[in-house]
Amino acid sequence: MTQLLALLAHPAGHSLSPRMHNLAAQLTGADVHYMAFDVTDLAATTTGLVAMGARGWNLSMPHKQRGLELADVASRAAELIGAANTIVNLGGRLTAHNTDGVGAMRALAANGCEISGRSIAVIGAGGAAAAIGVQAALDGARHVHIINRSAKSAIHLARKIEEAGARTSVHPLSSNWHREIGGAVALVNATSVGMAPHPRATPVDRVGELPAGIFVMDTIYAPAETRLVLEARAAGYRAENGLRMLVEQGAEAFRLFTGEDMPVDVVLANLRKVQEKEIRRAEKRDSNEAK
């Protein structure tokens, strides 16, 4: 019997997760079907999914913290981060995981960034930054730089990361932090700066002052080319958007759901084609507006 997988979010219509997971199911032969649901009452929806025998579900905003509370048991990463994006249902017993950090670490590794024993820098102190910073620490990172507008939020995140095993430094976003993250192998934007409705915004105002050789990763994947990615590349840095991270975190969730390994390269290539079409549409729109 085909088992249900789901994304629970509000809103949910923009997600690439159904396309990603259903393609993975087709490629691996896993007898599952993935659907996205716009959900406001997570507790009631969770009860319904358990009653239906759903195999598992992913959680996106605004449900990640509440989803952790509703689970029976949680992974170490989910506990430290304080949020879950993946729930596995084993006969009514719910296990909470957070695969966002795993996805980020795998995306960095695919770009030649060895985290163990090294340092990374993260912009932001919200849920995405927590997932990335905590997972980096769990994976052996020596030091995590936290760059954030609010010192209070950054200090709170620093405590979580230090509990996971890494040292931390907190830098105000308004400071000259560019010169203080020397030795970091990667800079990750874990904020929403660069997304709609302000796609021309960037969290880094002086990209050219970043340490030489640092890899720049934006967790944003829509738009496909954020200002940060474009400016980093123009300044000579290697840079990537958040699409690989999305696929890698999805691959870990798919493994937890099904026991199968998602063909990451095939799925990533498929989603990149979707993004290429988006870029061409945007270029055509901008050209028409300029006329």
Order of alpha helices (4+ residues) and beta strands (2+ residues): beta-alpha-beta-alpha-beta-alpha-beta-alpha-beta-beta-alpha-beta-alpha-beta-alpha-beta-beta-beta-alpha-beta-alpha-alpha
